[in-house]
Amino acid sequence: MSRKNSDNENISNSQNEENALWSIVGYLLSGLIIWGGIGWGLDRWLGTTYFVLAGMLLGAGASIYLVWLRFGRD
C-alpha cells in the first residue's frame, strides 16, 4: 500500500513540475508578445524603428522578474 501511495506522489509531483514549466513558458512568451507588440505599434505610429526592441527587452525583463517572483523565492 505504501508503494502505491509513493507512486501516486511521484506522478503528482511530476505533473506539478510540468505545469510550472508551462506557466514559465507562458510568462516568457506573453511578455515578449505583449510588450513587443506595444513597441511595434509605437514604431508604426511614430515612424521609428527602436521601440519594438525596447518593448521586447522590457517584456523579457518583466517576464523573468515575474517568474522569479512566482517560482524562485522559495
VOPAMAR-217294 format. One record per atom (N, C-alpha, C, O): residue in one letter; x, y, z. Coordinates in nm, 2 decimals, always signed. Layout:
BEGIN
<pt resn="A" x="X" y="Y" z="Z"/>
...
***
This chain:
BEGIN
<pt resn="M" x="+0.08" y="-0.12" z="+0.00"/>
<pt resn="M" x="+0.00" y="+0.00" z="+0.00"/>
<pt resn="M" x="+0.09" y="+0.13" z="+0.00"/>
<pt resn="M" x="+0.05" y="+0.22" z="-0.07"/>
<pt resn="S" x="+0.20" y="+0.12" z="+0.08"/>
<pt resn="S" x="+0.29" y="+0.24" z="+0.08"/>
<pt resn="S" x="+0.35" y="+0.27" z="-0.05"/>
<pt resn="S" x="+0.37" y="+0.38" z="-0.09"/>
<pt resn="R" x="+0.39" y="+0.16" z="-0.12"/>
<pt resn="R" x="+0.45" y="+0.18" z="-0.26"/>
<pt resn="R" x="+0.35" y="+0.25" z="-0.35"/>
<pt resn="R" x="+0.39" y="+0.33" z="-0.43"/>
<pt resn="K" x="+0.22" y="+0.21" z="-0.35"/>
<pt resn="K" x="+0.12" y="+0.27" z="-0.43"/>
<pt resn="K" x="+0.11" y="+0.42" z="-0.40"/>
<pt resn="K" x="+0.10" y="+0.50" z="-0.50"/>
<pt resn="N" x="+0.11" y="+0.46" z="-0.28"/>
<pt resn="N" x="+0.10" y="+0.60" z="-0.24"/>
<pt resn="N" x="+0.22" y="+0.67" z="-0.29"/>
<pt resn="N" x="+0.21" y="+0.79" z="-0.33"/>
<pt resn="S" x="+0.34" y="+0.61" z="-0.28"/>
<pt resn="S" x="+0.46" y="+0.67" z="-0.32"/>
<pt resn="S" x="+0.46" y="+0.70" z="-0.47"/>
<pt resn="S" x="+0.50" y="+0.80" z="-0.52"/>
<pt resn="D" x="+0.41" y="+0.60" z="-0.55"/>
<pt resn="D" x="+0.40" y="+0.62" z="-0.70"/>
<pt resn="D" x="+0.30" y="+0.73" z="-0.73"/>
<pt resn="D" x="+0.33" y="+0.81" z="-0.82"/>
<pt resn="N" x="+0.19" y="+0.74" z="-0.66"/>
<pt resn="N" x="+0.09" y="+0.85" z="-0.68"/>
<pt resn="N" x="+0.16" y="+0.98" z="-0.65"/>
<pt resn="N" x="+0.13" y="+1.08" z="-0.72"/>
<pt resn="E" x="+0.24" y="+0.99" z="-0.54"/>
<pt resn="E" x="+0.30" y="+1.12" z="-0.51"/>
<pt resn="E" x="+0.40" y="+1.16" z="-0.62"/>
<pt resn="E" x="+0.42" y="+1.27" z="-0.65"/>
<pt resn="N" x="+0.48" y="+1.06" z="-0.67"/>
<pt resn="N" x="+0.57" y="+1.09" z="-0.78"/>
<pt resn="N" x="+0.51" y="+1.14" z="-0.90"/>
<pt resn="N" x="+0.55" y="+1.23" z="-0.96"/>
<pt resn="I" x="+0.39" y="+1.08" z="-0.94"/>
<pt resn="I" x="+0.32" y="+1.12" z="-1.05"/>
<pt resn="I" x="+0.26" y="+1.26" z="-1.03"/>
<pt resn="I" x="+0.27" y="+1.35" z="-1.12"/>
<pt resn="S" x="+0.21" y="+1.29" z="-0.91"/>
<pt resn="S" x="+0.16" y="+1.42" z="-0.88"/>
<pt resn="S" x="+0.27" y="+1.53" z="-0.88"/>
<pt resn="S" x="+0.25" y="+1.64" z="-0.93"/>
<pt resn="N" x="+0.39" y="+1.50" z="-0.83"/>
<pt resn="N" x="+0.50" y="+1.59" z="-0.83"/>
<pt resn="N" x="+0.55" y="+1.62" z="-0.97"/>
<pt resn="N" x="+0.57" y="+1.73" z="-1.00"/>
<pt resn="S" x="+0.55" y="+1.52" z="-1.06"/>
<pt resn="S" x="+0.60" y="+1.54" z="-1.19"/>
<pt resn="S" x="+0.49" y="+1.62" z="-1.27"/>
<pt resn="S" x="+0.53" y="+1.71" z="-1.35"/>
<pt resn="Q" x="+0.36" y="+1.61" z="-1.24"/>
<pt resn="Q" x="+0.26" y="+1.69" z="-1.31"/>
<pt resn="Q" x="+0.27" y="+1.83" z="-1.26"/>
<pt resn="Q" x="+0.25" y="+1.93" z="-1.34"/>
<pt resn="N" x="+0.30" y="+1.85" z="-1.13"/>
<pt resn="N" x="+0.31" y="+1.99" z="-1.08"/>
<pt resn="N" x="+0.43" y="+2.06" z="-1.14"/>
<pt resn="N" x="+0.43" y="+2.18" z="-1.18"/>
<pt resn="E" x="+0.54" y="+1.98" z="-1.16"/>
<pt resn="E" x="+0.66" y="+2.04" z="-1.22"/>
<pt resn="E" x="+0.64" y="+2.07" z="-1.37"/>
<pt resn="E" x="+0.68" y="+2.18" z="-1.42"/>
<pt resn="E" x="+0.56" y="+1.99" z="-1.44"/>
<pt resn="E" x="+0.53" y="+2.01" z="-1.58"/>
<pt resn="E" x="+0.44" y="+2.13" z="-1.59"/>
<pt resn="E" x="+0.45" y="+2.22" z="-1.68"/>
<pt resn="N" x="+0.34" y="+2.15" z="-1.50"/>
<pt resn="N" x="+0.25" y="+2.26" z="-1.50"/>
<pt resn="N" x="+0.33" y="+2.39" z="-1.47"/>
<pt resn="N" x="+0.30" y="+2.50" z="-1.53"/>
<pt resn="A" x="+0.43" y="+2.39" z="-1.38"/>
<pt resn="A" x="+0.51" y="+2.50" z="-1.35"/>
<pt resn="A" x="+0.59" y="+2.54" z="-1.48"/>
<pt resn="A" x="+0.61" y="+2.66" z="-1.51"/>
<pt resn="L" x="+0.65" y="+2.44" z="-1.54"/>
<pt resn="L" x="+0.72" y="+2.47" z="-1.67"/>
<pt resn="L" x="+0.64" y="+2.54" z="-1.77"/>
<pt resn="L" x="+0.69" y="+2.63" z="-1.83"/>
<pt resn="W" x="+0.52" y="+2.49" z="-1.79"/>
<pt resn="W" x="+0.43" y="+2.56" z="-1.89"/>
<pt resn="W" x="+0.39" y="+2.70" z="-1.85"/>
<pt resn="W" x="+0.38" y="+2.79" z="-1.93"/>
<pt resn="S" x="+0.38" y="+2.72" z="-1.72"/>
<pt resn="S" x="+0.35" y="+2.85" z="-1.67"/>
<pt resn="S" x="+0.46" y="+2.95" z="-1.70"/>
<pt resn="S" x="+0.44" y="+3.06" z="-1.74"/>
<pt resn="I" x="+0.59" y="+2.90" z="-1.68"/>
<pt resn="I" x="+0.71" y="+2.98" z="-1.70"/>
<pt resn="I" x="+0.71" y="+3.01" z="-1.85"/>
<pt resn="I" x="+0.74" y="+3.13" z="-1.89"/>
<pt resn="V" x="+0.69" y="+2.92" z="-1.94"/>
<pt resn="V" x="+0.70" y="+2.94" z="-2.08"/>
<pt resn="V" x="+0.59" y="+3.04" z="-2.12"/>
<pt resn="V" x="+0.61" y="+3.13" z="-2.20"/>
<pt resn="G" x="+0.47" y="+3.03" z="-2.06"/>
<pt resn="G" x="+0.36" y="+3.12" z="-2.09"/>
<pt resn="G" x="+0.40" y="+3.27" z="-2.05"/>
<pt resn="G" x="+0.37" y="+3.36" z="-2.12"/>
<pt resn="Y" x="+0.46" y="+3.28" z="-1.93"/>
<pt resn="Y" x="+0.50" y="+3.41" z="-1.88"/>
<pt resn="Y" x="+0.60" y="+3.47" z="-1.98"/>
<pt resn="Y" x="+0.59" y="+3.59" z="-2.02"/>
<pt resn="L" x="+0.70" y="+3.40" z="-2.02"/>
<pt resn="L" x="+0.81" y="+3.45" z="-2.11"/>
<pt resn="L" x="+0.75" y="+3.49" z="-2.24"/>
<pt resn="L" x="+0.79" y="+3.59" z="-2.30"/>
<pt resn="L" x="+0.67" y="+3.40" z="-2.30"/>
<pt resn="L" x="+0.62" y="+3.43" z="-2.44"/>
<pt resn="L" x="+0.52" y="+3.55" z="-2.43"/>
<pt resn="L" x="+0.52" y="+3.64" z="-2.52"/>
<pt resn="S" x="+0.43" y="+3.55" z="-2.33"/>
<pt resn="S" x="+0.34" y="+3.66" z="-2.33"/>
<pt resn="S" x="+0.40" y="+3.80" z="-2.30"/>
<pt resn="S" x="+0.36" y="+3.90" z="-2.36"/>
<pt resn="G" x="+0.51" y="+3.80" z="-2.22"/>
<pt resn="G" x="+0.58" y="+3.93" z="-2.20"/>
<pt resn="G" x="+0.64" y="+3.98" z="-2.33"/>
<pt resn="G" x="+0.63" y="+4.10" z="-2.36"/>
<pt resn="L" x="+0.70" y="+3.89" z="-2.41"/>
<pt resn="L" x="+0.76" y="+3.93" z="-2.53"/>
<pt resn="L" x="+0.66" y="+3.97" z="-2.63"/>
<pt resn="L" x="+0.68" y="+4.07" z="-2.70"/>
<pt resn="I" x="+0.55" y="+3.90" z="-2.64"/>
<pt resn="I" x="+0.45" y="+3.93" z="-2.74"/>
<pt resn="I" x="+0.38" y="+4.06" z="-2.71"/>
<pt resn="I" x="+0.36" y="+4.14" z="-2.80"/>
<pt resn="I" x="+0.34" y="+4.07" z="-2.58"/>
<pt resn="I" x="+0.26" y="+4.19" z="-2.54"/>
<pt resn="I" x="+0.34" y="+4.32" z="-2.56"/>
<pt resn="I" x="+0.31" y="+4.41" z="-2.62"/>
<pt resn="W" x="+0.46" y="+4.32" z="-2.49"/>
<pt resn="W" x="+0.54" y="+4.44" z="-2.49"/>
<pt resn="W" x="+0.61" y="+4.46" z="-2.63"/>
<pt resn="W" x="+0.63" y="+4.58" z="-2.67"/>
<pt resn="G" x="+0.64" y="+4.35" z="-2.69"/>
<pt resn="G" x="+0.69" y="+4.37" z="-2.83"/>
<pt resn="G" x="+0.59" y="+4.43" z="-2.92"/>
<pt resn="G" x="+0.62" y="+4.51" z="-3.01"/>
<pt resn="G" x="+0.46" y="+4.38" z="-2.90"/>
<pt resn="G" x="+0.35" y="+4.44" z="-2.98"/>
<pt resn="G" x="+0.33" y="+4.58" z="-2.95"/>
<pt resn="G" x="+0.30" y="+4.66" z="-3.04"/>
<pt resn="I" x="+0.34" y="+4.62" z="-2.83"/>
<pt resn="I" x="+0.32" y="+4.76" z="-2.79"/>
<pt resn="I" x="+0.43" y="+4.84" z="-2.86"/>
<pt resn="I" x="+0.41" y="+4.95" z="-2.91"/>
<pt resn="G" x="+0.55" y="+4.79" z="-2.85"/>
<pt resn="G" x="+0.67" y="+4.86" z="-2.92"/>
<pt resn="G" x="+0.65" y="+4.87" z="-3.07"/>
<pt resn="G" x="+0.68" y="+4.98" z="-3.13"/>
<pt resn="W" x="+0.60" y="+4.77" z="-3.13"/>
<pt resn="W" x="+0.57" y="+4.77" z="-3.27"/>
<pt resn="W" x="+0.47" y="+4.87" z="-3.31"/>
<pt resn="W" x="+0.48" y="+4.94" z="-3.41"/>
<pt resn="G" x="+0.36" y="+4.88" z="-3.23"/>
<pt resn="G" x="+0.26" y="+4.97" z="-3.25"/>
<pt resn="G" x="+0.31" y="+5.12" z="-3.24"/>
<pt resn="G" x="+0.27" y="+5.20" z="-3.32"/>
<pt resn="L" x="+0.39" y="+5.14" z="-3.14"/>
<pt resn="L" x="+0.45" y="+5.27" z="-3.12"/>
<pt resn="L" x="+0.54" y="+5.31" z="-3.24"/>
<pt resn="L" x="+0.55" y="+5.42" z="-3.29"/>
<pt resn="D" x="+0.62" y="+5.21" z="-3.29"/>
<pt resn="D" x="+0.70" y="+5.23" z="-3.41"/>
<pt resn="D" x="+0.62" y="+5.27" z="-3.53"/>
<pt resn="D" x="+0.66" y="+5.36" z="-3.60"/>
<pt resn="R" x="+0.51" y="+5.20" z="-3.55"/>
<pt resn="R" x="+0.42" y="+5.23" z="-3.66"/>
<pt resn="R" x="+0.36" y="+5.36" z="-3.65"/>
<pt resn="R" x="+0.35" y="+5.44" z="-3.75"/>
<pt resn="W" x="+0.32" y="+5.40" z="-3.53"/>
<pt resn="W" x="+0.25" y="+5.53" z="-3.51"/>
<pt resn="W" x="+0.35" y="+5.64" z="-3.52"/>
<pt resn="W" x="+0.31" y="+5.75" z="-3.58"/>
<pt resn="L" x="+0.47" y="+5.63" z="-3.46"/>
<pt resn="L" x="+0.56" y="+5.74" z="-3.46"/>
<pt resn="L" x="+0.66" y="+5.74" z="-3.57"/>
<pt resn="L" x="+0.74" y="+5.84" z="-3.59"/>
<pt resn="G" x="+0.67" y="+5.63" z="-3.65"/>
<pt resn="G" x="+0.76" y="+5.62" z="-3.76"/>
<pt resn="G" x="+0.90" y="+5.60" z="-3.72"/>
<pt resn="G" x="+1.00" y="+5.64" z="-3.79"/>
<pt resn="T" x="+0.92" y="+5.53" z="-3.61"/>
<pt resn="T" x="+1.06" y="+5.50" z="-3.56"/>
<pt resn="T" x="+1.09" y="+5.35" z="-3.58"/>
<pt resn="T" x="+1.00" y="+5.28" z="-3.63"/>
<pt resn="T" x="+1.21" y="+5.31" z="-3.54"/>
<pt resn="T" x="+1.24" y="+5.17" z="-3.55"/>
<pt resn="T" x="+1.30" y="+5.10" z="-3.43"/>
<pt resn="T" x="+1.34" y="+4.99" z="-3.43"/>
<pt resn="Y" x="+1.30" y="+5.17" z="-3.32"/>
<pt resn="Y" x="+1.36" y="+5.12" z="-3.20"/>
<pt resn="Y" x="+1.27" y="+5.08" z="-3.08"/>
<pt resn="Y" x="+1.31" y="+5.02" z="-2.99"/>
<pt resn="F" x="+1.14" y="+5.12" z="-3.09"/>
<pt resn="F" x="+1.05" y="+5.09" z="-2.98"/>
<pt resn="F" x="+1.02" y="+4.94" z="-2.97"/>
<pt resn="F" x="+1.00" y="+4.89" z="-2.86"/>
<pt resn="V" x="+1.02" y="+4.87" z="-3.09"/>
<pt resn="V" x="+1.00" y="+4.72" z="-3.08"/>
<pt resn="V" x="+1.11" y="+4.65" z="-3.00"/>
<pt resn="V" x="+1.08" y="+4.56" z="-2.93"/>
<pt resn="L" x="+1.23" y="+4.69" z="-3.02"/>
<pt resn="L" x="+1.34" y="+4.64" z="-2.95"/>
<pt resn="L" x="+1.33" y="+4.67" z="-2.80"/>
<pt resn="L" x="+1.35" y="+4.58" z="-2.71"/>
<pt resn="A" x="+1.30" y="+4.79" z="-2.77"/>
<pt resn="A" x="+1.28" y="+4.84" z="-2.63"/>
<pt resn="A" x="+1.17" y="+4.76" z="-2.56"/>
<pt resn="A" x="+1.18" y="+4.72" z="-2.45"/>
<pt resn="G" x="+1.06" y="+4.74" z="-2.64"/>
<pt resn="G" x="+0.94" y="+4.67" z="-2.59"/>
<pt resn="G" x="+0.98" y="+4.52" z="-2.56"/>
<pt resn="G" x="+0.93" y="+4.47" z="-2.46"/>
<pt resn="M" x="+1.05" y="+4.46" z="-2.65"/>
<pt resn="M" x="+1.09" y="+4.32" z="-2.63"/>
<pt resn="M" x="+1.18" y="+4.30" z="-2.51"/>
<pt resn="M" x="+1.17" y="+4.21" z="-2.43"/>
<pt resn="L" x="+1.27" y="+4.40" z="-2.50"/>
<pt resn="L" x="+1.37" y="+4.39" z="-2.38"/>
<pt resn="L" x="+1.29" y="+4.41" z="-2.25"/>
<pt resn="L" x="+1.31" y="+4.34" z="-2.15"/>
<pt resn="L" x="+1.20" y="+4.51" z="-2.25"/>
<pt resn="L" x="+1.12" y="+4.53" z="-2.13"/>
<pt resn="L" x="+1.03" y="+4.41" z="-2.10"/>
<pt resn="L" x="+1.02" y="+4.37" z="-1.99"/>
<pt resn="G" x="+0.97" y="+4.35" z="-2.20"/>
<pt resn="G" x="+0.89" y="+4.23" z="-2.18"/>
<pt resn="G" x="+0.97" y="+4.12" z="-2.13"/>
<pt resn="G" x="+0.92" y="+4.04" z="-2.04"/>
<pt resn="A" x="+1.09" y="+4.09" z="-2.19"/>
<pt resn="A" x="+1.17" y="+3.98" z="-2.14"/>
<pt resn="A" x="+1.21" y="+4.01" z="-1.99"/>
<pt resn="A" x="+1.20" y="+3.92" z="-1.91"/>
<pt resn="G" x="+1.25" y="+4.13" z="-1.96"/>
<pt resn="G" x="+1.29" y="+4.16" z="-1.82"/>
<pt resn="G" x="+1.18" y="+4.14" z="-1.73"/>
<pt resn="G" x="+1.19" y="+4.09" z="-1.62"/>
<pt resn="A" x="+1.06" y="+4.20" z="-1.76"/>
<pt resn="A" x="+0.95" y="+4.19" z="-1.67"/>
<pt resn="A" x="+0.90" y="+4.04" z="-1.66"/>
<pt resn="A" x="+0.86" y="+4.00" z="-1.55"/>
<pt resn="S" x="+0.91" y="+3.96" z="-1.76"/>
<pt resn="S" x="+0.87" y="+3.82" z="-1.76"/>
<pt resn="S" x="+0.96" y="+3.75" z="-1.66"/>
<pt resn="S" x="+0.92" y="+3.67" z="-1.58"/>
<pt resn="I" x="+1.09" y="+3.77" z="-1.68"/>
<pt resn="I" x="+1.19" y="+3.70" z="-1.59"/>
<pt resn="I" x="+1.17" y="+3.74" z="-1.45"/>
<pt resn="I" x="+1.17" y="+3.65" z="-1.36"/>
<pt resn="Y" x="+1.14" y="+3.87" z="-1.42"/>
<pt resn="Y" x="+1.11" y="+3.91" z="-1.29"/>
<pt resn="Y" x="+0.98" y="+3.84" z="-1.23"/>
<pt resn="Y" x="+0.98" y="+3.80" z="-1.12"/>
<pt resn="L" x="+0.88" y="+3.83" z="-1.31"/>
<pt resn="L" x="+0.76" y="+3.77" z="-1.26"/>
<pt resn="L" x="+0.78" y="+3.62" z="-1.24"/>
<pt resn="L" x="+0.72" y="+3.57" z="-1.14"/>
<pt resn="V" x="+0.86" y="+3.55" z="-1.32"/>
<pt resn="V" x="+0.89" y="+3.41" z="-1.30"/>
<pt resn="V" x="+0.96" y="+3.40" z="-1.17"/>
<pt resn="V" x="+0.94" y="+3.31" z="-1.09"/>
<pt resn="W" x="+1.06" y="+3.49" z="-1.14"/>
<pt resn="W" x="+1.14" y="+3.48" z="-1.02"/>
<pt resn="W" x="+1.04" y="+3.51" z="-0.90"/>
<pt resn="W" x="+1.06" y="+3.44" z="-0.80"/>
<pt resn="L" x="+0.95" y="+3.60" z="-0.91"/>
<pt resn="L" x="+0.86" y="+3.63" z="-0.80"/>
<pt resn="L" x="+0.77" y="+3.51" z="-0.77"/>
<pt resn="L" x="+0.75" y="+3.47" z="-0.65"/>
<pt resn="R" x="+0.73" y="+3.44" z="-0.87"/>
<pt resn="R" x="+0.63" y="+3.33" z="-0.85"/>
<pt resn="R" x="+0.70" y="+3.20" z="-0.82"/>
<pt resn="R" x="+0.66" y="+3.13" z="-0.73"/>
<pt resn="F" x="+0.82" y="+3.17" z="-0.88"/>
<pt resn="F" x="+0.88" y="+3.04" z="-0.86"/>
<pt resn="F" x="+1.01" y="+3.04" z="-0.80"/>
<pt resn="F" x="+1.06" y="+2.93" z="-0.75"/>
<pt resn="G" x="+1.08" y="+3.15" z="-0.79"/>
<pt resn="G" x="+1.22" y="+3.15" z="-0.75"/>
<pt resn="G" x="+1.24" y="+3.19" z="-0.60"/>
<pt resn="G" x="+1.36" y="+3.17" z="-0.55"/>
<pt resn="R" x="+1.14" y="+3.23" z="-0.53"/>
<pt resn="R" x="+1.17" y="+3.28" z="-0.40"/>
<pt resn="R" x="+1.13" y="+3.18" z="-0.29"/>
<pt resn="R" x="+1.09" y="+3.22" z="-0.18"/>
<pt resn="D" x="+1.15" y="+3.06" z="-0.31"/>
<pt resn="D" x="+1.11" y="+2.95" z="-0.22"/>
<pt resn="D" x="+1.20" y="+2.94" z="-0.11"/>
<pt resn="D" x="+1.18" y="+2.85" z="-0.02"/>
***
